[in-house]
Amino acid sequence: MRSLELLSPARNADIGIAAIDCGADAVYIAGPGFGAREEAGNPVGEIARLCAYAHRFGVRIFATVNVIVYDGELEEVRRLLTSLRQAGVDAVIVQDPAVMEMAVQEGMVVHASTQCSIRTPERAAFLESLGCGRLVLERELSLDEVRAIGEKVSTELEFFVHGAVCVCYNGQCYLSEHIASRSANRGACIQACRRLYDLEDGEGNLLLGRKALLSMKDFNLLDRLEDLASAGVDSFKIEGRLKGISYVRNVTRAYSAALDRLVEEHPDLYRRASWGRVCGGFTPNVDKTFNRGYSRFYIDGRRGGWSSMDSAKWAGEPVGRVSSVSGGIVALDHVPPGIRLHNGDGFSFVGPDGELTGFRGDVCEGRTIRCSRPVPGLRPGMKVFRNVDSAFERELGANLPVRTVSVRSSVSVSPKGAMEMTFRTEDGREFSIGGITGERAKDQSRMRDVLKAQISKRSGWYSFSAPDIPSGAVLPYLGAAAVNALRRTAAEAFDGMPVRGIPLGKGRKGEADAPQTVDYKYDIANAEAAGVYLSRGSRSVDRAYELTHVPGAELMRSRYCLRSELGLCPRQKRGVRPDPLYIKDGDSRFRLEFDCPRCEMALFKEEG
C-alpha cells in the first residue's frame, strides 16, 4: 500500500502549524539561510518547535537548503545541516550536489529539489544515484513523462499541484541574475517574468504593448490527484513559502479533503502519510485565495491558455461593472448571481494604463461600495473584481478545523472482577490500565453507557472511541469523574511515547552515467560539486552562470511559447514562420527564439 503525502509550505513555524491542523502530511520550511526564498528564513529553534508539533501526528518536516553554494560557504552549510538534523527535521531539500553529499554523510534523508530540473528519466536516475530518497519533478511535465521517470527510478516522486508557476525550466532561469545580479538559484529572484514588456517583431513593429508576456497562470490540479497517483507521484506539493496563513489554511484544507476522498475510494491502494483526522472548521474555496487564474499546465501533454499576460497580479472574482462614480461612492451593475459584498472587501480594476489597481470598500451595501476617499482612475463601464472577501477571510481565521489522532479502546474483566482498559492509537501505540476494582455496578446497562459516553471524548490531541465491552462482562462501579481520569491518563501516557511515523524513502547511492559535458545549466558553483560529476565520468565541468555570465547565454527555456499563446505558431497558422520575436522593457531588449522541433521557447539578451 502506498502512502500519499500532502506537502504544504510554511513561511514560519506558526503557518506550518496551521497547515498541519488543516491536514498537511508534511511541511517544507527554510532555515536561517541557503533557501530558495531568501525572505522566508527561520531560526533553527523555530524549526525545532515546528518539528515537535508535527511529530505528534507523524507529520514530516522538510528543510529547504536548495540553493547553489559557493566554495567559501560549504563549511557554513555543513554546520547548518547538523543543526537542522538536531532540530528534528525529517529530510532536507537540496539543489547543490556538494550539499547532497554532505547531507548523506550527516545521515539525513535527501530530496532533490525541483531546482535540479528533473525532466528526463536519465536525469532522475543520476540524482537517485547520489543517494536522493525523493525527486521533486519539474513542473512542465506531462503525466506520461512523470510515469516514464517513475518506471526508471525507485525513489519517491514529488510533484507540484497548486500555486505559482515559473515560466521556464526550474533551476535554469538566469534572467534575474542577468538583469540585477540577483540569482534565482541563490534565492534572490526579482521575478522579472512578472514584469510588463512590449512585444516586437524583427523589424521593430509593436505587436503588443505593456503586457506581462512571461507571466504564467497558477497551477491547480485539485481534480487530478488520482491521475498523478496512478502515474507514480507520492507527494503532492503546494507552492507558497511566501504566502500568508489564510492562503495556506485554505489550499491545504481543500487538497487534504480531496486526498481523503481518494484514499476512501481506494483503501486497498492508498493511505495518508501521517496520522490524525481533521474535522469541522471552514469550508475551503481555492477560488477565494490569491491566484493569477488557473491552468493544468502541460499535465495532459497539451499547451495553450497558460498566460496571465493581462496582469501578473491577482484580480480576483468579477463582481460587476461600474455604473457610476461619485466621490468615494461606486455603484455597480451586471453583478453576477450569488455575489454578496461585505464591509472591508478588497477590490481591483484595470486602469487605462493597463495596470491593476486595488482599493478597499469600507461600507458595502447591495451594489454600492463606499470608500473613505475617491478611487483615482475608476470610471463608469470598467470591470470590478473582488480580491479580498473579508467575510471569507474572517471565517478562515475564526472557524478552524481540529486535528486529532484516533484512539480505540477495549475493556476486559478478570474472573476475580478486576477491570482492565486498553487503549491503542491509530499509529499503533498501546497503553493499558489494569487493576480497576470496586463494588459491582448495580445497573450494568447504566455502567456500560457511562463508560461509552465518558471515554468517547477528546483529550489533548486524541479522539477516543467508545470502548468495546464484552457482552458478558460484569463491570465494577465507576463514577463519571473516575472514567474521565482513565481517558486523561491514557492521553498523557501517549504524549510520552514516540509516534510511529510512516518511514520516508531514504535513498541509497548507486551507479549512473554522468553527462560527458556539464555546461553552465547544471549550476555547478563549487569544486566539490564539480568533483561529483568528474568522479562519475564527466570529462568537463563548466561553472555556473552566476560565476561566469557566459556571453550570449540562453537565459531561460520553456514549454511556454508566446507564438502558441498568440495564435502565431506555424503548426496553428499556415504561412507563419517561427522567426524570433523580441520583448522590451525600457532599454533592455531580449530575443525569443522558437525551437519548433522540441516545441520550446528560449530567451536571450539582444546585444547591441
C-alpha positions as CSV (number, residue, x, y, z in Angstrom):
1,M,0.0,0.0,0.0
2,R,1.4,3.4,-1.0
3,S,1.4,6.4,1.3
4,L,0.2,9.6,-0.3
5,E,1.6,12.8,1.2
6,L,0.2,16.4,1.1
7,L,3.1,18.7,1.4
8,S,2.4,22.3,2.4
9,P,4.6,25.4,2.5
10,A,5.4,27.4,5.6
11,R,6.9,30.9,5.7
12,N,7.3,30.4,9.5
13,A,6.5,27.9,12.2
14,D,3.1,29.3,13.0
15,I,2.0,28.9,9.4
16,G,3.4,25.4,9.4
17,I,1.3,24.5,12.5
18,A,-1.7,25.9,10.7
19,A,-1.0,23.7,7.7
20,I,-0.7,20.6,10.0
21,D,-4.0,21.5,11.7
22,C,-5.7,21.7,8.2
23,G,-4.4,18.3,7.1
24,A,-0.9,18.5,5.8
25,D,1.1,15.3,5.9
26,A,4.4,17.2,5.6
27,V,5.6,20.8,5.7
28,Y,8.6,22.4,4.0
29,I,10.3,25.4,5.6
30,A,13.6,27.3,5.3
31,G,16.2,27.6,8.0
32,P,18.2,30.7,8.6
33,G,19.9,30.6,5.2
34,F,20.6,28.9,1.9
35,G,16.9,28.5,1.0
36,A,15.5,29.4,-2.5
37,R,13.3,32.1,-0.9
38,E,15.7,34.4,0.9
39,E,12.8,36.3,2.5
40,A,11.4,33.1,4.2
41,G,14.2,32.2,6.6
42,N,13.7,31.0,10.1
43,P,15.8,30.4,13.2
44,V,16.6,26.7,13.8
45,G,14.8,27.0,17.2
46,E,11.6,27.8,15.4
47,I,12.0,24.8,13.1
48,A,12.6,22.6,16.2
49,R,9.3,23.9,17.6
50,L,7.5,23.1,14.4
51,C,9.0,19.6,14.4
52,A,7.9,18.9,17.9
53,Y,4.3,19.8,17.0
54,A,4.4,18.0,13.7
55,H,5.7,14.7,15.1
56,R,2.6,14.4,17.3
57,F,0.8,13.4,14.2
58,G,3.6,11.7,12.3
59,V,3.8,14.8,10.1
60,R,7.2,15.2,8.4
61,I,9.2,18.5,8.3
62,F,11.5,19.2,5.4
63,A,14.1,22.0,5.5
64,T,15.0,23.8,2.3
65,V,18.7,24.1,1.6
66,N,18.1,24.4,-2.1
67,V,20.5,27.0,-3.5
68,I,23.8,26.7,-5.2
69,V,26.6,27.1,-2.8
70,Y,30.0,28.8,-3.3
71,D,33.3,27.3,-2.1
72,G,33.6,29.7,0.8
73,E,30.2,28.7,2.1
74,L,30.5,24.9,2.3
75,E,31.5,24.8,6.0
76,E,28.7,27.1,7.0
77,V,26.2,24.8,5.1
78,R,27.7,21.8,6.8
79,R,27.1,23.3,10.3
80,L,23.5,24.2,9.2
81,L,22.8,20.7,8.2
82,T,24.0,19.4,11.6
83,S,21.8,21.9,13.4
84,L,18.7,21.0,11.3
85,R,19.2,17.3,12.0
86,Q,19.5,18.0,15.7
87,A,16.3,20.1,15.4
88,G,14.4,17.1,14.2
89,V,13.8,17.7,10.5
90,D,12.9,14.6,8.6
91,A,14.6,15.5,5.3
92,V,16.4,18.3,3.5
93,I,15.5,19.6,0.0
94,V,18.7,20.2,-1.9
95,Q,19.9,21.5,-5.2
96,D,23.7,21.5,-5.0
97,P,25.4,18.1,-5.4
98,A,28.0,19.0,-2.8
99,V,25.3,19.7,-0.2
100,M,23.7,16.3,-1.2
101,E,26.9,14.6,-0.4
102,M,27.2,16.4,3.0
103,A,23.6,15.6,3.9
104,V,24.1,11.9,3.1
105,Q,27.2,11.9,5.3
106,E,25.2,13.5,8.0
107,G,22.8,10.6,7.9
108,M,19.9,12.8,6.6
109,V,17.2,11.9,4.1
110,V,17.9,14.0,0.9
111,H,15.3,15.2,-1.6
112,A,16.5,16.5,-4.9
113,S,14.9,20.0,-5.3
114,T,12.8,21.0,-8.3
115,Q,15.7,23.4,-8.9
116,C,17.6,20.3,-10.2
117,S,15.4,20.5,-13.3
118,I,14.4,16.8,-13.2
119,R,12.5,16.3,-16.5
120,T,14.1,13.1,-18.0
121,P,14.5,9.6,-16.8
122,E,18.3,9.9,-17.2
123,R,18.5,13.0,-15.0
124,A,16.3,11.3,-12.4
125,A,18.5,8.2,-12.4
126,F,21.6,10.2,-11.9
127,L,20.2,12.1,-8.9
128,E,18.9,8.9,-7.4
129,S,22.5,7.5,-7.7
130,L,23.7,10.4,-5.5
131,G,21.6,9.0,-2.6
132,C,18.4,11.1,-3.0
133,G,15.4,9.4,-1.5
134,R,12.9,11.6,-3.4
135,L,12.9,13.6,-6.6
136,V,10.9,16.9,-6.8
137,L,10.0,16.8,-10.5
138,E,9.9,19.7,-13.0
139,R,6.5,21.3,-13.2
140,E,6.5,21.4,-17.0
141,L,5.9,17.6,-17.4
142,S,3.0,15.5,-18.7
143,L,1.5,12.5,-16.9
144,D,3.3,10.3,-19.5
145,E,6.6,11.9,-18.7
146,V,6.1,11.5,-14.9
147,R,5.2,7.9,-15.5
148,A,8.4,7.3,-17.5
149,I,10.5,8.7,-14.8
150,G,8.7,6.6,-12.2
151,E,9.5,3.5,-14.2
152,K,13.2,4.4,-14.3
153,V,13.8,5.0,-10.6
154,S,12.8,3.5,-7.3
155,T,12.8,6.8,-5.3
156,E,9.7,8.6,-4.2
157,L,8.4,11.2,-6.6
158,E,7.0,14.7,-5.7
159,F,5.0,16.9,-7.9
160,F,3.7,20.5,-7.6
161,V,-0.1,20.6,-7.7
162,H,-1.0,24.1,-6.8
163,G,0.3,27.6,-6.8
164,A,2.6,29.9,-8.8
165,V,4.5,28.5,-11.8
166,C,7.9,29.6,-13.1
167,V,7.8,30.4,-16.8
168,C,10.9,28.4,-17.6
169,Y,12.5,25.1,-16.6
170,N,13.3,25.2,-12.9
171,G,16.9,25.9,-11.9
172,Q,17.7,27.2,-15.4
173,C,16.5,30.8,-15.2
174,Y,19.3,33.4,-15.3
175,L,17.2,36.4,-16.2
176,S,17.1,37.8,-12.7
177,E,20.9,37.3,-12.3
178,H,21.5,39.0,-15.7
179,I,19.3,42.0,-15.0
180,A,20.0,42.7,-11.3
181,S,22.8,40.3,-10.2
182,R,20.2,38.6,-8.1
183,S,20.2,34.9,-8.8
184,A,17.1,32.7,-8.7
185,N,19.5,29.8,-7.9
186,R,20.6,31.8,-4.8
187,G,17.1,32.6,-3.5
188,A,17.1,36.2,-4.7
189,C,14.9,36.1,-7.8
190,I,13.4,39.6,-8.8
191,Q,10.5,37.9,-10.7
192,A,11.4,39.5,-14.0
193,C,8.9,37.2,-15.6
194,R,6.1,39.2,-13.9
195,R,7.1,42.5,-15.4
196,L,5.4,44.3,-18.2
197,Y,7.0,44.2,-21.6
198,D,6.4,45.3,-25.1
199,L,6.4,42.6,-27.8
200,E,8.0,43.5,-31.2
201,D,8.8,41.6,-34.4
202,G,12.2,41.6,-36.1
203,E,11.6,44.9,-37.8
204,G,10.7,46.7,-34.6
205,N,6.9,46.7,-35.2
206,L,5.0,46.8,-31.9
207,L,2.8,43.7,-31.6
208,L,1.6,44.1,-28.0
209,G,2.3,46.9,-25.5
210,R,2.8,46.7,-21.8
211,K,1.8,43.2,-21.1
212,A,3.1,40.6,-18.6
213,L,4.2,38.5,-21.5
214,L,6.2,35.9,-19.5
215,S,3.7,35.7,-16.6
216,M,2.0,32.3,-16.1
217,K,-1.3,31.4,-14.6
218,D,-1.1,29.4,-11.3
219,F,-1.2,25.6,-11.1
220,N,-4.4,23.9,-10.0
221,L,-4.6,20.1,-10.1
222,L,-7.2,19.6,-7.4
223,D,-9.2,17.3,-9.6
224,R,-6.2,15.4,-11.0
225,L,-4.7,13.8,-7.8
226,E,-5.8,10.3,-8.8
227,D,-4.2,10.6,-12.2
228,L,-0.9,11.7,-10.6
229,A,-1.0,9.0,-8.0
230,S,-1.6,6.4,-10.8
231,A,1.4,7.9,-12.6
232,G,3.6,7.3,-9.6
233,V,3.5,10.5,-7.6
234,D,3.9,10.0,-3.9
235,S,3.8,13.6,-2.7
236,F,1.5,16.4,-3.8
237,K,3.2,19.8,-3.2
238,I,1.6,23.2,-2.7
239,E,3.7,26.2,-3.7
240,G,3.8,29.2,-1.4
241,R,6.6,29.7,1.1
242,L,6.0,33.5,0.8
243,K,2.2,33.2,1.2
244,G,0.2,34.1,4.3
245,I,-1.6,31.9,6.8
246,S,-5.0,32.2,5.2
247,Y,-3.7,31.0,1.8
248,V,-2.0,28.0,3.4
249,R,-5.0,27.1,5.5
250,N,-7.5,27.4,2.6
251,V,-5.5,25.5,0.0
252,T,-4.2,22.8,2.4
253,R,-7.7,22.1,3.6
254,A,-9.0,21.8,0.1
255,Y,-6.3,19.3,-1.1
256,S,-6.4,17.3,2.2
257,A,-10.1,16.7,1.7
258,A,-9.5,15.7,-1.9
259,L,-6.8,13.2,-0.8
260,D,-9.1,11.8,1.9
261,R,-11.7,11.1,-0.8
262,L,-9.1,9.4,-3.0
263,V,-8.0,7.2,-0.1
264,E,-11.6,6.3,0.8
265,E,-12.3,5.3,-2.8
266,H,-9.1,3.1,-3.0
267,P,-8.5,1.8,0.5
268,D,-6.6,-1.2,-0.9
269,L,-4.1,1.1,-2.8
270,Y,-3.5,4.2,-0.7
271,R,-3.3,5.6,2.7
272,R,-2.4,9.0,4.0
273,A,1.3,9.6,5.0
274,S,0.5,10.9,8.5
275,W,-2.0,10.3,11.3
276,G,-4.9,12.3,12.6
277,R,-8.3,13.2,11.3
278,V,-9.2,16.8,10.5
279,C,-12.8,17.7,11.4
280,G,-15.0,20.8,11.3
281,G,-14.0,24.3,10.5
282,F,-14.3,26.5,7.5
283,T,-15.3,25.2,4.0
284,P,-12.3,25.8,1.7
285,N,-12.6,27.5,-1.6
286,V,-9.4,27.9,-3.6
287,D,-11.0,30.4,-5.9
288,K,-11.1,32.8,-3.0
289,T,-7.4,32.7,-2.4
290,F,-4.6,34.5,-4.3
291,N,-4.2,33.2,-7.9
292,R,-3.5,34.6,-11.3
293,G,-6.1,32.4,-12.9
294,Y,-5.6,28.6,-13.0
295,S,-4.3,26.1,-15.6
296,R,-3.3,22.5,-15.6
297,F,-0.2,23.4,-17.4
298,Y,1.3,20.5,-19.5
299,I,-0.2,17.6,-17.5
300,D,-2.2,16.3,-20.4
301,G,0.5,16.9,-23.0
302,R,-1.3,19.9,-24.4
303,R,-0.4,23.5,-24.4
304,G,-2.2,26.8,-24.5
305,G,-4.1,29.1,-22.2
306,W,-1.2,29.3,-19.7
307,S,-0.5,33.0,-19.9
308,S,-1.7,35.6,-17.3
309,M,-0.3,38.4,-19.5
310,D,-3.1,40.9,-18.8
311,S,-1.9,41.1,-15.2
312,A,0.8,39.3,-13.1
313,K,-1.2,40.2,-10.0
314,W,-4.5,38.7,-8.7
315,A,-7.5,40.5,-10.0
316,G,-10.0,38.4,-8.0
317,E,-13.5,37.3,-8.8
318,P,-15.7,39.5,-11.1
319,V,-18.3,41.4,-9.1
320,G,-19.7,43.7,-11.8
321,R,-19.2,46.9,-13.8
322,V,-19.1,50.4,-12.6
323,S,-22.4,52.2,-13.4
324,S,-21.5,55.4,-11.7
325,V,-18.8,57.0,-9.6
326,S,-19.4,60.0,-7.3
327,G,-16.5,60.8,-4.9
328,G,-15.9,57.7,-2.9
329,I,-19.2,56.1,-3.8
330,V,-19.1,53.4,-6.5
331,A,-22.3,51.9,-7.9
332,L,-22.2,48.6,-9.8
333,D,-24.4,46.9,-12.3
334,H,-24.1,43.5,-14.1
335,V,-23.4,41.9,-10.7
336,P,-23.1,38.1,-11.1
337,P,-25.8,36.0,-9.3
338,G,-24.8,34.9,-5.8
339,I,-22.3,37.7,-5.3
340,R,-22.7,39.4,-1.9
341,L,-20.4,42.3,-0.9
342,H,-19.1,42.8,2.7
343,N,-17.7,45.7,4.6
344,G,-14.0,45.7,4.3
345,D,-13.8,43.8,1.0
346,G,-10.8,44.5,-1.3
347,F,-11.5,45.3,-5.0
348,S,-9.4,45.8,-8.1
349,F,-9.7,47.1,-11.6
350,V,-7.5,47.5,-14.7
351,G,-6.9,51.2,-15.3
352,P,-6.3,53.0,-18.6
353,D,-2.6,52.4,-18.3
354,G,-3.2,48.6,-18.2
355,E,-2.1,48.4,-14.5
356,L,-4.2,46.5,-12.0
357,T,-5.2,48.9,-9.2
358,G,-6.7,48.0,-5.8
359,F,-9.0,49.7,-3.4
360,R,-10.8,48.9,-0.2
361,G,-14.6,49.2,0.3
362,D,-15.2,50.5,3.8
363,V,-19.0,50.1,3.6
364,C,-20.7,47.8,1.1
365,E,-24.5,47.8,0.8
366,G,-26.1,45.8,-2.0
367,R,-24.4,47.0,-5.2
368,T,-22.9,50.2,-3.7
369,I,-19.3,50.4,-2.5
370,R,-18.5,53.4,-0.2
371,C,-14.8,54.3,0.2
372,S,-13.1,56.7,2.6
373,R,-11.8,58.7,-0.4
374,P,-12.2,58.8,-4.2
375,V,-10.6,56.0,-6.2
376,P,-8.2,57.5,-8.8
377,G,-8.7,56.2,-12.4
378,L,-12.0,54.4,-11.7
379,R,-14.5,55.2,-14.5
380,P,-18.0,54.0,-15.5
381,G,-18.0,50.9,-17.6
382,M,-14.9,49.4,-16.0
383,K,-15.0,45.8,-14.7
384,V,-14.5,45.5,-10.9
385,F,-13.1,42.4,-9.2
386,R,-13.0,41.4,-5.6
387,N,-9.6,40.1,-4.4
388,V,-10.3,40.1,-0.7
389,D,-13.6,38.6,0.6
390,S,-13.5,39.9,4.1
391,A,-16.2,37.5,5.4
392,F,-14.3,34.5,4.0
393,E,-11.0,35.8,5.5
394,R,-12.7,36.1,8.9
395,E,-14.0,32.6,8.6
396,L,-10.5,31.3,7.8
397,G,-9.2,32.9,11.0
398,A,-12.1,32.1,13.4
399,N,-13.7,28.8,12.3
400,L,-10.7,26.5,12.4
401,P,-10.7,22.7,11.9
402,V,-9.4,20.4,14.7
403,R,-6.9,17.6,14.1
404,T,-6.9,14.6,16.4
405,V,-5.4,11.2,16.5
406,S,-8.0,8.4,16.9
407,V,-7.8,6.0,19.8
408,R,-9.6,2.7,20.1
409,S,-10.3,1.3,23.5
410,S,-11.5,-2.0,24.9
411,V,-12.5,-3.4,28.3
412,S,-11.7,-6.8,29.8
413,V,-12.7,-8.1,33.2
414,S,-10.8,-10.9,35.1
415,P,-12.6,-13.8,36.8
416,K,-11.9,-12.0,40.1
417,G,-13.7,-8.9,38.9
418,A,-10.7,-6.6,38.2
419,M,-11.2,-4.5,35.0
420,E,-8.5,-3.5,32.6
421,M,-8.8,-0.9,29.9
422,T,-6.6,-1.0,26.9
423,F,-6.1,2.0,24.5
424,R,-4.5,1.9,21.1
425,T,-3.7,4.9,18.8
426,E,-4.1,4.7,15.1
427,D,-0.3,4.7,14.7
428,G,0.0,1.6,17.0
429,R,0.9,3.0,20.4
430,E,-0.7,1.0,23.2
431,F,-1.4,1.7,26.8
432,S,-3.3,-0.4,29.4
433,I,-4.6,0.5,32.9
434,G,-5.3,-2.7,34.9
435,G,-6.4,-3.5,38.4
436,I,-9.5,-1.3,38.3
437,T,-11.7,-2.6,41.1
438,G,-14.8,-1.6,43.1
439,E,-18.2,-2.8,44.0
440,R,-20.2,-4.5,41.3
441,A,-22.3,-1.9,39.5
442,K,-25.9,-2.4,40.4
443,D,-27.1,-1.2,37.0
444,Q,-24.8,-2.9,34.5
445,S,-26.5,-1.3,31.5
446,R,-26.1,2.2,33.0
447,M,-22.4,1.5,33.8
448,R,-21.8,0.5,30.1
449,D,-23.4,3.7,29.0
450,V,-21.3,5.8,31.3
451,L,-18.1,4.1,30.1
452,K,-19.0,4.7,26.5
453,A,-20.1,8.3,27.0
454,Q,-17.1,9.4,29.1
455,I,-14.4,7.6,27.1
456,S,-15.6,8.7,23.7
457,K,-14.4,12.2,24.0
458,R,-11.3,14.3,23.2
459,S,-8.3,14.6,25.5
460,G,-5.5,16.7,24.2
461,W,-4.6,15.6,20.6
462,Y,-6.6,12.4,20.9
463,S,-10.1,11.4,20.0
464,F,-11.2,8.4,21.9
465,S,-13.8,6.0,20.5
466,A,-16.4,4.2,22.7
467,P,-14.8,1.1,24.2
468,D,-15.5,-2.4,23.1
469,I,-17.1,-4.2,26.2
470,P,-17.6,-8.0,26.1
471,S,-21.3,-8.8,26.3
472,G,-20.9,-11.0,29.4
473,A,-18.6,-8.7,31.3
474,V,-19.6,-7.8,34.9
475,L,-18.3,-4.2,35.5
476,P,-17.3,-2.5,38.7
477,Y,-19.0,0.8,39.6
478,L,-17.0,3.9,38.5
479,G,-18.3,7.4,38.6
480,A,-18.0,9.7,35.6
481,A,-15.0,11.6,37.1
482,A,-13.1,8.3,37.5
483,V,-13.8,7.2,33.9
484,N,-12.7,10.7,32.6
485,A,-9.5,10.2,34.6
486,L,-8.8,6.9,32.8
487,R,-9.1,8.7,29.5
488,R,-6.8,11.6,30.5
489,T,-4.3,9.2,31.9
490,A,-4.1,7.4,28.6
491,A,-3.7,10.7,26.7
492,E,-0.8,11.7,29.0
493,A,0.8,8.3,28.5
494,F,0.6,8.6,24.7
495,D,2.2,12.0,24.9
496,G,5.2,10.4,26.4
497,M,5.5,7.8,23.6
498,P,7.2,8.5,20.3
499,V,4.7,8.5,17.4
500,R,5.2,5.6,14.9
501,G,5.6,7.7,11.8
502,I,5.4,6.2,8.3
503,P,9.0,5.9,7.1
504,L,10.3,8.1,4.3
505,G,12.3,6.6,1.4
506,K,15.9,7.1,2.4
507,G,17.6,6.5,-0.9
508,R,20.9,4.8,-1.5
509,K,24.0,5.6,-3.5
510,G,24.5,3.7,-6.8
511,E,25.9,3.9,-10.2
512,A,24.6,6.1,-13.0
513,D,26.2,7.7,-16.1
514,A,27.0,11.4,-15.7
515,P,26.8,13.6,-18.8
516,Q,30.1,13.9,-20.7
517,T,29.9,17.7,-20.8
518,V,28.5,19.6,-17.9
519,D,27.7,23.2,-19.0
520,Y,26.6,26.2,-17.0
521,K,23.0,25.0,-16.9
522,Y,24.0,22.3,-14.4
523,D,24.6,25.2,-11.9
524,I,27.9,24.0,-10.5
525,A,29.2,26.6,-8.1
526,N,31.9,24.9,-6.1
527,A,34.8,22.5,-6.5
528,E,33.1,19.7,-4.5
529,A,30.0,19.8,-6.8
530,A,32.3,19.6,-9.8
531,G,34.1,16.7,-8.3
532,V,30.8,14.8,-8.0
533,Y,30.4,14.9,-11.8
534,L,34.1,14.3,-12.6
535,S,34.2,11.2,-10.3
536,R,31.3,9.7,-12.3
537,G,32.7,10.1,-15.7
538,S,32.1,13.7,-16.9
539,R,35.0,15.0,-19.0
540,S,34.5,18.7,-18.4
541,V,32.5,20.8,-15.9
542,D,31.7,24.4,-16.5
543,R,31.0,26.8,-13.7
544,A,27.5,28.2,-13.0
545,Y,26.2,31.2,-14.9
546,E,26.3,33.2,-11.7
547,L,30.2,32.9,-11.7
548,T,30.8,33.4,-15.4
549,H,28.0,35.4,-17.0
550,V,28.6,33.4,-20.2
551,P,28.3,35.9,-23.2
552,G,25.3,35.1,-25.3
553,A,24.0,32.6,-22.9
554,E,20.4,31.2,-23.1
555,L,18.8,32.9,-20.1
556,M,15.7,30.7,-20.0
557,R,14.0,27.9,-21.9
558,S,10.4,26.9,-21.6
559,R,7.5,24.9,-22.9
560,Y,5.5,28.1,-22.6
561,C,5.5,29.6,-26.1
562,L,4.3,33.1,-26.9
563,R,3.7,32.2,-30.5
564,S,1.4,29.4,-29.4
565,E,-0.4,31.7,-26.9
566,L,-1.0,34.4,-29.5
567,G,-2.0,32.0,-32.3
568,L,1.2,32.7,-34.3
569,C,2.6,29.1,-34.2
570,P,3.4,27.6,-37.6
571,R,1.5,24.5,-36.6
572,Q,-1.6,26.6,-35.9
573,K,-1.5,29.0,-38.8
574,R,-0.3,28.3,-42.3
575,G,2.3,30.7,-43.8
576,V,3.6,31.8,-40.4
577,R,7.4,31.5,-39.9
578,P,8.9,30.8,-36.5
579,D,11.1,34.0,-36.7
580,P,12.4,35.4,-33.5
581,L,10.3,37.9,-31.5
582,Y,11.6,40.5,-29.1
583,I,10.4,41.7,-25.7
584,K,11.4,45.1,-24.4
585,D,11.4,46.8,-21.1
586,G,13.0,50.2,-21.1
587,D,16.4,49.9,-22.6
588,S,16.5,46.1,-22.1
589,R,15.6,44.0,-25.2
590,F,15.5,40.2,-25.2
591,R,15.3,37.9,-28.2
592,L,12.8,35.0,-28.2
593,E,13.8,32.1,-30.3
594,F,11.4,29.2,-31.1
595,D,12.7,25.6,-31.2
596,C,9.8,24.1,-33.1
597,P,11.2,20.5,-33.3
598,R,11.2,20.4,-29.5
599,C,8.3,22.8,-29.1
600,E,10.1,25.1,-26.8
601,M,10.8,28.8,-26.5
602,A,14.2,30.2,-25.4
603,L,15.2,33.8,-24.3
604,F,18.5,35.5,-25.0
605,K,19.8,39.0,-24.3
606,E,19.7,41.0,-27.5
607,E,23.1,42.7,-27.9
608,G,23.8,46.0,-29.5
